[in-house]
């Protein structure tokens, strides 16, 4: 009997009903906008012709993109930004994860402190670092002065600005890698270590031949997630440098934001988005393959 | 010899932990210290590591003479709505994924994870256009809707994992006693899931409290600005009022840091929930 009550208690239909709110919301605010990107990217939509919709231009936005030197410049900036952030976040994150894992006593105290940057707003992080990097009143230059160095115009200097952002991003992102790898360390069984100890392996050998291989899938997933996030990130950059000085910190995500919302070229911005998405998709395929292999 | 080496090693470990803690806390300390210096000291050279005079003038200014209080109210409104809507949808969905076997379950999980991996940036332009045609631009509803996409996938996986940890048998005995499925969910599973639901709620809160890109693009009126947007008002073209800005930043960090102190264990487990599980 298909009375309302019957539907609610039926084991067959109930799970689908429970999923309706999630599916409706995800469709409206994520899936549909996502698909609409493709449509927008094929129109010459600008903030000036929003009302009429912008003419259909086919792949013209994409052709323009592949002849746009600024776009290729932004890919290079992104590469440096991602690589620098990743080396720092991964190196520090792994070291901290190992320390916290093998020292559960102090771990409880230090973990809470280390996590703080990960949960602060990008705007507050950005302003905090602008203040740290301030030429006259910032703490960074004060510390340099103590060592008899500097001062440096961190965020206005073509050479230093990107590295200043990388340092701020390492500060922000390291906690994630630390927590992620620490959780992965906890899943490694004890037996191989005991066997190795009986065989007389040194701590360094145990790390190299047991911990590292068993950690490899987690490391792979971590690196892929961090790469994706860092490539897509532009909130702190928007706050700290807006891509300047002279495009020195213009990552691809930042260029997309500027094209769409500063120059008003929404269609062009969408085309950049689609290319970014392809790069993300490539990384996601890697992600699913590593997750799949782990199981 | 060996003991000496071990002691040296653990001294090094502690030294490193302390150094990294200093690195983590330094920018926050610098913001805090600046916020309690009087205006004359904020921009004095060389900068003072400890304030010579302690002053709450910037906090007074921020609370009395700026839009920050209005921003906090707007943010709380958005945050509460986002939390309520996402918590209900995510717990229903998480329950369905944890307790039932049905055709399409794997596909739905994969789709939610896939959508989670789409960077929010990607959706900014179309979402702007959609909300515009729904005439929701420049309303708090625009944010309430847009933020669902940010929090729902994470919350769904978090709650699914939590429900999976609650023994099925408890519910089954309630069913034997004559409860309906939804009755069992309400009377047995939900009360047991309070820590999980609280974690999810805190996450929804932190995400919507911190967000500012969508807010920047979807809100234009001064009186609708969220808290984060009001921070930007202290930044003028050639001058930043650092005393007032740092005071407002401390106000902005306070709720997030309190949640971290209160619920650290759940939060840290939850931070990983979205990333580790399928």
Interface residues (C-beta under 8 A of the other chain):
Chain A: X8 X9 X11 X12 X14 X15 X16 X18 X19 X21 X22 X23 X25 X26 X28 X29 X30 X31 X32 X33 X34 X36 X37 X40 X50 X92 X95 X96 X99 X103 X106 X110 X111 X112 X113 X114 X115 X116 X117 X118 X119 X120 X121 X122 X123 X124 X125 X127 X128 X129 X130 X131 X132 X136 X137 X138 X139 X142 X145 X171 X176 X179 X180 X183 X221 X225 X228 X229 X232 X234 X235 X238 X253 X256 X257 X260 X261 X266 X269 X270 X273 X276 X277 X280 X284 X287 X291
Chain B: X10 X13 X14 X16 X17 X20 X21 X23 X24 X25 X26 X27 X28 X30 X31 X34 X42 X43 X45 X46 X47 X49 X85 X88 X89 X90 X92 X93 X95 X96 X97 X99 X100 X102 X105 X108 X111 X112 X114 X115 X117 X118 X119 X121 X122 X123 X124 X125 X126 X127 X128 X129 X130 X132 X145 X146 X148 X149 X152 X153 X156 X180 X181 X182 X206 X209 X210 X211 X212 X213 X217 X228 X231 X232 X235 X240 X242 X245 X246 X249 X252 X253 X256 X257 X260 X261 X264 X267 X268 X271 X272 X275 X276 X278
